[in-house]
């Protein structure tokens, strides 16, 4: 469902750089372009180089269409809707006028919804799919296609409005969606899964609607011809050659297009666009063009050429399977032909039903020679590659993970060790916990089995000449060099590459480079006499603890280091795989586990000591199976360190086994190839070991990134044809970027899972590791806040990166968490009051929709009763949940529960200070403000959820929201409780998302100030009263940007309304833009979003903010990490008037290392150990 509901919001939200002007220039020079215009070149000549550029170019194209062809549309009106029977009435108000138009809903039979839906202009000509609702409306009643200036739209905006009917019909579709959003519960329409269709002229309107409104996930224009899916220039050319196709000159005389389009219709070569660019505007959402080659007036050649040219934009964005074209000849216009049903069904399945495995890569016509279209005649530009190489996912920077205990607490563990329990017995609860556990596992393998893998040497360099890659390394006065062979495909690249340890024994697909790694030169592996021999030991000494496997891993890392320094290597370093077979397969698995620049690891028939587990191999040996064991392997070769000799005969004493080595690869991809033919490989051991490793991928929600294929009937290291499809699936997905490939592969040709019995080997469960990135506790490493503070007086927003004593600055992520702890204490001391001691007892229970929360402290107890609104349907959960303070003002996302919390019962924000159940528990003189007390209540709700499994709520996927005063509470709760994955304050204004200093500066505009808030009631602590006056604010060592920054590195989406000056639009935008600098400094710019949209009703959710809400819910509550949530937007000019230079006198440091937040820093650990 994440695919359907978000539909690559990662691209939808790839917004242009803040402040970048994406509109077309006012004066556009007239140029004669006889071919189809280049979508990748701006009007001013700049090239589109990346997705952000494309989305800026997209805005320019929209502007051009409005300016030349469609007619400019009016500003967003007020919209509402109501349902009576199957008629949904849409009401639109503007300029003192109101219009109503009916929409007929045809529901699927026998289901409750909410349903995906198709909005059909003028009625549907496509069959209604099962389980999908159909919404039809009379678009000609909105704007007539025969008489210009008539229809409901013109009743609202005047008969002289220049917009054409196709643009107005698209406008009407958007108004239907606006009305549906707040009425999902009554209409039972899932507005996150909407398609639009129409045929002929109505198909033109459908294409415009899908191109402009990004809430539409699938657009299906049917037989729309020229001015729809067909290009003006190609149609003109067809007419010159005697084909009776509609043209721009003909259609400009109708009301379908803007009044001024007729001035360009006779000279379409002077238009700065054509309709391939209208179709391209739909990207990255789904577009299926259905056309008829039997009717020449539709211009089949024009439609085919125009659509395949539009597809080049989808190709540039690496999503070519999202545009489909089906041209089938039939005699009746707008009668759906049976031969088009398969592609129609596939697009419905993928974009409305979430069946991501559907093949929608379709471009077909039954007309010979591509309907007569000749691409070289119409396209004289190239298609760039806009998406840079996707880097393998990296662990978040979680701070110090802790050193291994000395001595190690070894004990006998007959089962496979629990991946989700640290050595100190603490559980792994979150993804960040897992990455710390991963570092612990890494250290254990180096200390107990493999030997230490040294870090990058003092110097690494090299060159690539022809096929010869030379690697040079220097360390402590010694130097070594070696060569690897690089075989490139024909072409310019850059190409994905497979690093083959000792050579490849798997088939290499076309378009993939091969780097043959000379592992025997790096560390010999003849027999046990090879210990300490090879290039690695020439550099580090013959007595170095590293085994041959560890040395090979070091060598592969150096190959990648050198390739990173070579411009024009034609190797795409974001798409690297490693493989090897047998002993070299062991090496490939170790390389993939430790080298995180590897995207895909493919060990082949690596057996025990590779993909097989020591414990299971020992068990097989005792049963008489001739399987390689740890005892035998240490006497055979030098693949493992001499350290391992101490445990080879007692592997149950090890706190590790090879399911953990395989699990270290997560969340990157692992595909294990095995052979059931040979007992000494330990088929049962390998099967059980990788099946167990898959549980870690499952906990991280990456089940499609681990695959297993075990087939016998062939010689060792002879790749069988029966495994080719499995291998190709992983190569296609992780090297060739066909993300639709199904990689859910786990199979063996041996009966009864090779005899593997899971209960024998696994005695632990699989947790759900939430997406929340929880700051590590500051502990004793952070100095306490001094009792007496003389903060620096400043009119600027205080510097997040300087401690309050002004003697220390924040220089890394760990210091930020100390600064965060200091900010927590500062907010309690100056503004919010003190957090009370933890209650002595908290319990919860569920009865129907009521969650009862019981809290006890020192003989007193209180209770309160939030209400749970579960998602519709019969799913038992557990569900992600959003705690709504005072009730929710955002639409309830599908599959997410809403927990409504009556915060005023816990602490009253008006009237007498100290009133409410919080004060009943802790005393009426407790200095906690109402805001902090209510946020305390949110935490108690989470406590109760954690203690009440019957709540059917997942405690690892919790969000919090609230609007206005309740939005302030939500922000405080999110700042102080690290269990909250996503915080969504809505229109919270000054004292919430708005900074006090900026609000005071805006006081003359009606913005609420700190003094006004203090006078309204006990919202803040009594201490804050001293600093609220205008002349005292500069003495505060904090402001609200620091409260928002405390949420980092978890998710924060600030939703604001630019229509009300009292909310302080500039204050909110500036304050939150400043807070986002902390997220940027930590390397997490995608975890904080700002959306400021002007609308008339306070705390009424506007439809324009739905995409960003959906993106954040998908990412932080549904674990859809592909969502691009890097979002900072306002519809107010000049960044809502915020002048950063006026409010910031400090710079933003870079608190993380590497290209992205990477591994936790090495603090006091053994040199070379990957922690």
N, C-alpha and C positions, 0 to 999 in steps of 0.2 A: 504493500500500500504506500510505502514511502515514495516509490517511483511515481505512482499516480498522483498522490496529493501534492508532492513538491515539484514533480516533473522538471528536474534539473534546474531548480531555482538557482543553483550554482551559477548558471549562465544568465538567467533572468536578472539576477542581482549583481552581475559583473558590471556595476554602474561606472560611468566615467569618473575620472579623478575629480575630487571635490573642487568646485569652482571652474571646471573646464566648460567652455561654451561649446555646445554641440549643435546649436541651431545653424542652419544655412546662412551664409552672409546675406546682408540686405540687398546688395547689388551683385548679381550673378552675370558674368560675361556670357554673351551668346556665342556658342560654338556649335559647329556642325559635326555631329557624331553619327555616322551612318551605320555603325555596328551597335551591338547592345552595350550600354554603358558599363564601365568597370565598377562593380560594387565595392572594391577594395581601395578606391582612391577618393578622398574627400574633394569637394568642389574646389578647394584652394590648392589642390595638388598633393596634399600629404597622403602617405600610404597607410593603410590599415595593417598594423603589425601584430596585434594581440587581441584577445577577446574584449578587453576594455575599449580598445580603439574601435572594434566593430560596433559595440553598443553605442558609442558616440556617433559613429557613421550612421547607425540605425536611426538615431534621433534626427540627424540631418536629412535622411531619406524621407522620414515621416513628414518633416517640415516641407520638403520639396513637393511631395504629393498633395499636401493641403494647399500649398501656394499655387500650384500650376493646374491641378486636375480635379481634386475632390472638393475643394472649398473648405475654408477654415471653420471649425466647429466652435460653438460657444463654450463658456466655462462650465464647470461641473454644477448642475442644478441640484435642488433638493429632491430626493427620491424616496418613496415609500411603497409598500405593497401590502395586499391583503388577499386571502384565499377564501373563496366561497365555492364549495363543491370542487369541481375540476377547473375552475376559472380563477386565475391569478391576475388581479388587477394592479397595474403599475401606475402610480401617480407621480407626475413630474411637475415641479413648480419652479418658475423663474420669472423675473420681471413682473411680479404681481399676478401672473397668470398660472393656471393649473390645467394640465391635460391628463386624461386617463385613457389607458388602452388595455384591452384584455389579452391574456396569454392562456391558451388552452393546454392543460397538462394531461397527457395520456400516460397513466402509470402502468408499470408491468403488473402482470397478474399474480395475486397471491403472495405478495411480499410487502414488507413494512418500510424498507429503506433505512437510511437515506440512499437515494439512487444517483448514479451518474446520469447525465442527461444530455440530450442533443437539442439545441435550439434551432428550429427550422424556419427560415424566412419563407413566408407564403405557403407553408405546408411542406411536408417531407416527401422527397422522391426516392429516399433510401429506405430499406426495410428497417423496422424498429427492432433493435437487437434485444434478446432476452435479458431481463434485469436492468434495462436502461429506460429511463423516462423520456418522453418526447414532448417538447414545448414548442407550440406553433403560434405564430401571430401574423396579423395582416400588415405586412410592412408597407404596402401601398396606401394604407390608411394613415400611416405616419408621414410618408412623402410620396406623392403620386409619381409614377414613372411616365405618365403621359402629359400631364399639365403642370408646368413649372410653378412653384410657389403655393401649391395646394397640399393640404394634409395637416395633421395635428402638430407636427413640428413647427410649421409656419404660423399656426395659431399662437404658438408660444413665443416665437422669435420674429414674426413679421414675414409677409409674403415676399419681401425683397431680399431676404437672406440669400447669400450667393451659394451656399452649400448645395452640392448635387445629391440626388436621391441615394446613390450607393453609399456615400459617406453618412447620410442621415440614417439609413438602415443599420449601418454599423453602430452609430450612436444609440439607436434604439436597443440593439442587443446589449450594449453596455449598461443601459438603464435597467434592463431586465435583470442583469446580474447584480447591479446595485440593490435592487429590491429583493432579490432572493437571499442575499447574505444575511440580513437580520431575521429572515423568516424561514430558516432551514428547518426548525422544529415543526412548523405547521405545513410547509410545502413538501417536506421529506426529500428535498433535492440537495444533493451533495455539491455545493458550489466550488469545491476543489477539483471536480471531475466533469467539466463542461466541454461540450463540442458544439460547433456551429456548422450548419449546412444550408444549401439552397441551390436551385438549378436555374440555368440561363441567366437572366438579369439578376435574379435573387442569388445566384452563385457568385456574381460579382460582389454583391453586398456581403455575402458570407466571407469572402476572401478579405475584404476590407476590414470586417469585424475581427477576424482572426489575426490579421496583420497588426492592428492597432491595440487591441485589448489583450494584454498578456495574461489575463486570468483564464483565457480559453486554452485548453490543453490540446485540442485537436480541431483542425479546420478541414472541411470536406466540400470544396466548391465542385459543383457538378455541371459539366457542359457549359461553362461560363464564357468560353470563346474570347475574342479580342476584347480588351478592357477588363477582363477577368484574369484567367490563367494564361491568356494569349498576349503576345507583345505587339505593340502598335507598329513598330518598324517592320517586323516580319509580315504582319498582315498587309501593310502597304505594299510590300514587295510582291506578295501573292496576287494582289489585285492587278499590279502592273503586268503580271504574267497570265492574266485572264481568269483567275480563280475568284469566284463570287463570294469573297470573305468580307465580313463587316470590318470597317476601318474607324479610325479616330474621327475623321472628317464627318462620317455618317452619324456616329454616336454622339458627337458633340452637339448636334442639333436637338438632342433629346434632353429631358431634365435629369438624366442619370448622372451628369457631371456638372462641375461648377460653371457658372455663367461665363467665366473668362477662359474656360478651356478651349473654346472655339478659336481663340486667337493663336493657339499652338497646334490645333488638330490638323491643319493642312501642312505643317512643317514639323513632323514628329522628330526628325533628326536633330532638331534644336532643343528638344527636351533634355534636361539633365538626368533623366531616369527612363526606365521602361518597366514593364510589369514583371520581369524576372526579379526586380528589386522589391516589388510589392510582396511577392511570394517569399522572398528572402527575409522579409520582416517577421515572418512567423517563427523563424529559428530562435531558440532551440526547441520549440514545441513541435507538435506533430502536424504534418500537412499531407493530405491524400487528395490528389487531383484526379477526378474521374472524368473521362472525356469520351467523345463519340467520333470515330473516324468516318462514319457514314454520312455526315452532314458537312458539306464544304463551307457553309456560311459560318461555321464555328471556327474554321481555320485550324485544322488538325496539325499542320506543320508548325504554325505559330505557337500553338499550345505546347507541342512536344519540345520545340527548341527553347521556348521561354522557360518551361519548367525544369528541363535538364540544366539550363544555365543557372537558374535559382539554386539548384542542388549543389553548385560549386561553393556556395556560402555554407551550406550544411557540411560539405566535405571539409572546408577550411576549419570548421569548428569541431571536426572529428565526430559528427553525428549524422552521417549521410543516410542512415537507416530511418531517419525521422521525416524524410520527404519521399513520398511515393507517387508514381504516375501510372495510371492504367487507362489505356486508350483501346476501346473495343468498338467495332462497327456494329451498329444496329439501327433500325429504320425509324424508331419513334423517339423524338426529342423528349428528354426528361422521363423516360421510362427505364427503370433500373434493369440492366441485363444480368442474367445469371453468371456469365463468365467473370464478372467483377466481384462476385461475392467473396472469394477467398481473401483478396487483399483488403476489402472492406472489413471483413471479420478480423483479420490480423491487426489492423490499426485500432479497431474498437477494443480488442483484447488487450493490446499493449497500453493504450493511452487512457482508456476509461476503466478497464478491469484490472490493470496492474500486472498483466502476464508478460513480464519483461523478456521472457525467452522467445516470444513471437518473432518470426522473421518478417520484418517490414522493409527489407532492402529490395524494393521492387520498382523497376522502371520498364514498362512493357507497352508495346503497341502492336496491333495486328496489321498495320499499314507497312508496306515494304520500304526499305531504305530509311528507317526512322522517320516515316511520314514525309520524306523528301527533305528533311532538315540537314544542312551541311554546317557543322560547327565552325570550321575555319573562316567561313564567310561572315559569321556574326560575332565571333569572340576573338579579340586580338590582345587579350591580357591573360596573365597567369593567376593561378589559384595559390595563395600563400598558405602556409601551415600556421594557424593562429594560436593553437594550443602548444605551449612549450612542453618538453618532455615531463611527464608526471614523475615526480620523485617518489621513491618508496616511502611509505608512511614512517614518520619518526616518532619516538616516544616524546611525550611532553616533558618540559623541564620542571620536575617536581621537587627540586632541591636535593639535599643529601639523603641518600637511601640507607646509610649506615654501613659500617664495615662488618666483615665476617667475624664471628666470635672466635677467640683464641683461648683454649683449644676448641675445635669444632665439637658440638654435642652429638656425636655419632651414636646411633642405636640401631638395633636390628629392625628392618622394615621388610617383611616378606612380600607385601604388595608393592605395586608401583607407587612411588612417593607422590603425595598430594601437591599438584602445582599451585594450589590456592592457599597454601599455608607456609608462612615464613619459617625459617629455622627456629626463631624465638616463639613459635606457635601462634603468632598473630595472624588473623585471617586476611586474605586478599578480598577487599570489598569493592574497589573501584578500578577503572582502567589504569589510573595513575599508580595505584597499589601494584597492579600487575607489572608495570614497567620497572618498579623497584624490585619486585620479586624476580623479574627477568635478569636484572643486574646481579642479584644474589646467585641465581642459577649459573650465570656466566662465570662468576668468580669461583663457584664450586667446581665447575668443569675444569677450569684452569688449575685449581689447587689440587684436585684429586685425580684427574684423568688425562688431560691434554698437555699440561704445562702452560706457562704464561706466554701469551701472545704479545710481543712488544708493541708499543705505540709506534707511530710514524717516525722514521729516523730523522736525524738533524737535517739531512738533505736527501731529496728525491727528485730526480730529473730524468729526461730521456728524450727520445725522438721516434718518429714513425717515418720510415723511408721504404716506399713500396709496401711489401707485406711484412717487413721486419720492424717490430716494436722493441726498442732498446730501453731497458730500465736500469738506472744507476742509483745506488744508495750509499750514503756515508754516515758513519756513527763512530764517535770516539776515536777518530784518526784512522779508522779502517774504511775501505771502500770495496764495493762489489758491483757487478753488473750481470744482467742476463737478458735474453731475448725471448720474445713470444711472437708467434706467427699470427698475422691478422689477414683474413680472407674476406674481402668485401664483395657484396653483390654489385652488379652493374647499376649505374645511376649515380645521382648526386648525393643521396642520403639527406639527413643523417639516418643511419640504420640502427635498429635494435641489434643486440649482439649476444651470442652465447659464449661464455668462457668455458672451454672444454678442458677439464683436468686430464692431462695426458692424451688428449684427443677425444673426439666424439664418436659414440656408437648409436646415437639416435639420429633419425632423418632431420635434416635442417630445411625449414621451409624457405621458399623464395623470398628475397627481400630481407634476409637476416644474415648478419655477419657472424663469423666464427673466429674466436681468439683462442688459439691452441696454447695452453699453459704448460710450460716444461717443469712439471712438479718434481720429476726425478732429479733435475739439476738443482732445484732449491733444497730438497732433502731426499737423500737416497732411501730406497725401500727394498733392497735386495733381500736382506734377512736381518737378524739381530746384530750383525756386525756393522750394519749401516748407521748405527747410532752416532750422531754428531758429525755426519758427513754431508757436505753440500754447501751451496752458496750461503744459505741462511747462517750456518754455523761458522763460515769464514768471517761473517760480520759480527756475530754475537758470541763466538767461542764454542768449542766442542762440548763443553759441559753444560750448556744452556738447557733449562728444563723442558723447553718446547719439544713436543713430539713432531713427527713428520707431518701429521695432520695440521697441527698448529702452525708449523713453518710454512706449509702450503697456503694456509689462510693469510698469513702475513704477506706472502708473495703476491697473491691475487689482489690484495689491498693496494700494493705498490703499483701494479699494472693499472688499476683504476686511477690512482693518484697521477700517474704520468699522462694518461689519456685526458684527464681534466685540464692539463696544462697545454695541450696541443690544439691549436685552432685549426679547423678544417680537417679533423680526424675522420669525419663522416660517421662517427660512432655516437649514437644517442645514449648518453650516460644515464638517462632516466629510464631506460628499458634494457637492463642487463639481466641475463640469466646465467646460471652456473650448472654444469652437469659433469658427470663422470660415472664410470661403471665399475662395479666390484670394489676393490680397494680405493680406486679413484672416486667411486661413488660415496665412500665414507668421507673422503676429502671434500666432495661437493657439498655434503650435508653440513659439515663443520663450517665451511666457507659461508654458506647461506645463513647459518645461525649467527655468526659473529660479524659479518660484513653487511651493514644495513643499506649499502648502496645497491645491493642485489635485489631486483624486483621479483625474480622467480628462481626457485631452487629445484633441480630435477636430479635427485640421486637415483641411479639405476642399479638394481640388484646389488645393493650395498651390504645386505645381510647383517649379522650380528656385529656390533660396533659401529654400524651405520644407522639404518632405519630400524634395526632390531634391538630389542631390550635385553640387557644382560640377564635379568631375573628370569624372563620367560625362556631364554635360551638354556639356562641352567636346568630349568624344569624339564625341557625337552630332552636334554642330555641324560637326566636320571631315568627317563622313560625309554632310553635306548636309541633315541633318534640321533643320528650322526650329524649334529649341529655344532657349528663353531661357537665356543664359549670364551669368556674372559680368560679362563685358565690357559686355554690353548693359544689364544691370540697373542698373549704377552711373550710366549716362547717362539712365536713365528716371525715377528717383524717389529719395526720401531714405530708403528702407527700411533702408539700411545706413549705417554711419558713414563719414565721409571717410577714416578710417584704412584702410578696405577698398580704397580706390581704388588703393593701392600694389600690391595683389595680384590685382586683378581680371583682369589679363592673364597672370598666372603662378600660377594656383591650385595647381599642383603644389608650390610653395614653402611652402604653408601646412601647419602641423602639425595642421590640423583639416579636417574636412568635415562635411556635415550628418548623416551617420550618427551622429556623436558628439553633435550637438545632440539628436537623437531619443533617444540612449542616456542622456542626462542625466535623462530622465524616470523611468527605472528606479529603484526597483521599483514606482513608481506605474503607472497604466494609460495606454496610448497606442493609439488606433484611427485609422488613416489612411485617408481616403476619397479615391479618385482616379478619373480619367477617361482611358480609353485613346483617346478620340475625337480629342484635340487634341495634335498634335506639340509645340506650343510649351510644353506643361506638362512635356514630357520623360517620357513613361510609363516608358521603360526606366530612366531616371535615378532616378525615384521608387521603382520596384520594387526595383532593386538597392540603393538607399540604405537603405530600411527593412528589406530582407532582411538587410543587414549589421548594422544597429542591433539586430536581433532576437538577434544572437549575444551581446550583453551581457545581455539578459534571460535567455537560455539559460544563460549562465555563472552568473547569480545564482539560477537555478532558478525563474524567474517567466515561463515561456514562455507562460502563458495571459494575460499582461498586455500583450501587444503584438499588434495585429491589423492586417490590411491587406485592403482591398477595392477592386478596380480594375475598373470597368465602363464601357463606352462606350455610344454610341447615344443620347446626350441632350445637351442644351445645357449650357454652362458654368454651374456653380453651380445647376443644376436637379437636385434630388435624385431619383434614379430609384427606382421601387418595388422593383427587383431587389436593391437594397442594404439595404432596410429590415430584413430579418431579421438581417443582420450588425450593423447599427447597434443594433438592439434588444438583441442579446445583450450588447453592452458596456454599454448604458444599464441593462439589467436587473441585471447583475452588480455594476457599480461605483457606480451611483446608487440603484437600487431594491433592492439587497442580495439578489438571488436568486443565492446563491453556487453553485448547482448548474448555472447556465447554462454551456454550452460556448462559450468564447471563443477556442478554438484555431482562428483564422480567418486564412488567408493565401491570397488568391486573386486571379487576374486573368483576364479573358476574352480576353486576347491570347495568341496561340500562342507556345510556346517561351519562356515567361517574359519576354515583350517583347524577346527577343533578348539578355537579360542573361546573361553568362557569368561565373560567380563567380571562376574561376581568374584571370581578367584583372585583377580588382580586389582580391582578398583573398589575401595571401601570409603570413598569420599564423593561428595556431590559437586554439582556445577553451579556456581553463583552467577547471578546476572550482574555483570560489571557495568556500572552506570557510566554515562558519558561525562559526568561531573568531574572536573579537574579540581580537586580539593587541595587548598594550600596545606603544606605540612605544618604541624604545630610548631610554634616558634621555640618552645621549650626554654631551657636555661641559657641558650646561646644569645638571647636578646636581653639587653639591659632593661631594667624596669623604668617606667616613666618617673622622672624626678618629682618629688613632692612639690617643689617650687619651680615654676617655669616663668621665664621672662621671654615670651616669644617675640620674634622679630615683627615689628609693626609694618604692615604692607598693605597697600591698596590693590596690589596685584593678587591674582589667585595663588594661594600658597603652593610652593614647589613640592610635588609628591616625592621627589627624589632626594630631598635633604631632610635629615632628622631634625626634630624640634630644637635640639641644642645647637644647631647650625655648625656643629663641629664635624659631622660625618655626612657623607653622601652615599646614595645607593649606587653600587657599581655592578651588582649581579642579582640574579633572581632570588638567591637566598637572603640577601640583604633587604630586598623588597619585602619579603615575608616578615622580617623583623620590623620594617617600617610600617607594614600593614597592622601588625600587632600594636605598634605605638599609636597609629591612627585610631584603632579600636578604643584604646584607653583615652585618647584625647576627646573623641566624640562623647564618651561616657562622662568625662570630667566637665566638659564645657557646654554640651548641648542636650544630651539625651538622658543623663542620669546613669546610675550604676546597674549593671546586670546583677540580679540576685544570685545567691548560691543555688546550685542545682537542687531541684526538689528531691525529697527522700524517696518518693514513690510516684510512679506514673503508670497508669494502666489504661487500656482502651477496650471497647467492645462495640460490636455492630449489631444493630437491629433494623432490618430493612435499609432505608437510606440514611439512617442516623448513626453517626460515629460518636460514641460517648467517650469523653476525655476526662479522666479522674487524676487529680494532682494533689499530692500531700506533702506538707513541709512542717516539721516540728509540731506535730499534733493538730495542725489545722489542715483542712482539705477543701477543695473546690471541684466543681465539674462544669463543663460546658459541652455543647452538642452541635458540632458542624454537620452539615447535610452533604451527602455524596450523590452527585448525579452521574450515574454510570453511562457509558456509551450504549446506544441501542443494540439489540441483538442478544444472542445467548452465550456469548463468549464468557468463560469463567475468569478471564484475566490471567495474571495480574496486569493492570493497566497503568501506564503513566498517568500522572495526575497534576492538575494545577490547583493550588490553594488560592481561592478568590477571597480576598479580604473585603468584607462587606457586600459580597456578591460580584459576579463576573460581568464585565462590560465588553469582553471579547467573545467572538463566537467559539462555541465548544468544538475543538478539533475532533475529527473522527478518531475513534479508538482511544480517546483520552478522557479520564474522569475529571469532573469539577468538584472540588471540596469547598463548599461555601462556609465561611467562617465569620460569625457575627462579632467582630472585634470590639464593638462598643460595649458588649457585655463584660469583656475582660478589663477594659479601661475606658472611661468616658473622656472624650476630647473637649467637651464643653461642661460648664458648670463647675462644681467643686473639685479641686485637685485631690487625687487619692481615692477616687470613686470607681468601683468595679471589682471583679473577682480577683484580679491580680493583687489588689491592695487588701482584700479580705484574707489572702494567704500570707502576705509579707508585711502587712501593717499599713495603715493609711498615711504614715509619715515616710514611707519609703521614697527615696528621691528619684526613682525612675519616672521618666516622662510617660505620658500616655502612648506616644509613638513606640518607645522601647518596650513598654508593657504589652502592647498589642503585638509587636514583633516577637516577644517572648511567647505569646499565645500561639503564633504560627509554629514555633519550634516545638511546642508541646503537642500540637496536632501531628507533627512528623513523628515525635516520640510514640504517640499512640498508634500511628500507622505501623511503625516498626514492630510494635508489640502485638499487633492484631493481624495475623495472616488472613483472617476471614474478611478483612476489609477489601480484598481483591485489588489492592493498590501496590504497585512496585515502589518500595522506599528508595530505590536507586534512581528513579526518574521523576523527580518532583520539581514543579515550577511554582511560582507565586506571582500573583497579580493583584491589582487594585487600582481604582481611579480616584483622582482628586486627593482628598485627605487619605483615603485608603491606599492610594498610589505611593504616598510617603511611607506608609507602613510597609508596603511590599518592598520598597528599596532598602529600608533598614533591615528587614528580615533577610533579604538576599545578601546584604553586606555582612551580617553577623553570623548567619548559619551556613556553614560550608556544605551542608547536605543538600542545599537547594541547587539544582542543576541550571535552572533558568529563571531569571528575574525579569518581570515585565511591568514596570510602573507606567501607568497611563495618565496623561494630563495632570501630573502631580505638582507642577508649578514650583514656586519659591519654597524652599525648605524640603523639597523632594528632589526633582531633577534640575531645579533652578538654583543657581548660586546666589547667596545673600548679597555679595558685593555688587554683582551685575544688576540684581533686582533693585538695589538702592539707587543705582545710577539711572534706572528707568522709572523711578518713582513718579515723575511728572507725567508719564504716559498711562498711569493707572495700575502699574504692576504692584502686586502685593509685596510688602517689605517684611523684614524680620520683626520690626516693631509692631506692625499690624498683626502678625501671627501670634506674637506673645500676648497681645491684648485679647485675642479671641478665646483663650482657654489654656488648659494645661497640656498643650501639644508637646512643648519642649520642657526641659527641666527648669527649675528656678534659677540655677546658675546661669542659664542662657540669657535671662532677663538683663543682666549687667552688660552684655555685649551686643544686644539687639539694636540699640540706638545707632543712628547713622554715623555719629562721631566715634563709636567704639568698635565698629565692625572690623576695622583694620587691625585691631589687637587680637582678633581670633586667629589661632594657629591652624585653622581649618576652614574649609568651605565644602559645598556639597559635591564638587567634582571628586573630592577625596573619599566621600562616602560611596559614590558609584565605583571608584577605583578599587575599593575593598572587595567588590564582587569578583575581580580578576583572580584567577584565570577562568572562572565559570562564565556561563552565558548571561548577557544583559541586553535586552531590547527595550529601548525607551520610545514609547509612542506618545506623540504630543500633537497639540492642536494649534495651528498658527493663526486662528481667527480671533483669539481672545487676548487682548493686551494684558489683562490682569493676571494671566498665567505667566507672563514674561517670556514671550517667544524667544527674544534674543538671549535672555538669561538661561533658558533651558538649552537652546542649541549650543551656546558658547560653553556652558558648564559641562555638558555631556561631551562636546567635541574635545574639551580639555581632558576629561576623564579617559577618553579613548586613547590618549597619548600613553597612558600607563599600559593598556592592553597592547599597544604597538611596541612599547619598550620591551615587554615580555615576549614578543613574537607571536601574539594572538590577536591581530587586528580583526579577525573574523568572529571573535567572540563578543563584540559589542556593536550594536547597531542603533542608529538614531533615525526615526521616521517622523517628520513633522509635516502634517497635512492639514490644511485649513478646511474646516467644516463647521456648520452652524450650531450643532447641538453638543454641549459639553457631556462627555462620557457616553456618547453614542458612537459606536465603532464605525469608521468609514471604510467602504469597500476598497479604497485605494491602498489601504495598509494591509490588506489580506496577504499579498505575496510575501511580505517580510515576516508577518506573524507565522505563516505557514513554514517558511524557511527555517526560522528559529525553533519552532516546535519539532520539525523533522530532525533537525540536527541534535538538539540538546535533550529532547524527550524520547525521540524514536531512534536515535543512534544512526541516522542517515548522514554519515560524515562527509558525503560528497556535496552536500548543500553549500553553496557559496553565500555566507552570511556577512560578508564584508560590505556594510551598508551605512552610509551617512548621507541623509538627504533631507531637504526642506523645500517646500514650494514657495517660500518667501525669498525675495531678491537679496543678493549680496550676503548669503549665509545668515539670513534673518537679522542682518545688521551687525553681526558679531565681528569685532576687530581684534584679532588675536594679539597683535602687537600692543594693544592697549592693556590687555589683561595678563599676558605672560611675559615674565622677564627671565625665564629659564629655558634650558634646552632639554631635549628628550634623549636620554642615554640609550644604548643598546645593551640590554641586560641578559641576552642569551648569546650563545656562541654558535658558530656554524651558519648554515644557510637557513636554518629553521630551528625552532626549539628542539633541542636534541636530548642527549642523555644527561642525567643528573651529574653535577660536577663531582670530580674525584677529590674527596676531602679525607686525607689521612689514610688512604687505603694502600695496599701493597702495589708497588709500581707495576704498571702494565696490566693490571686486572681491570677488566671492562666494567666499571661501576659508574 
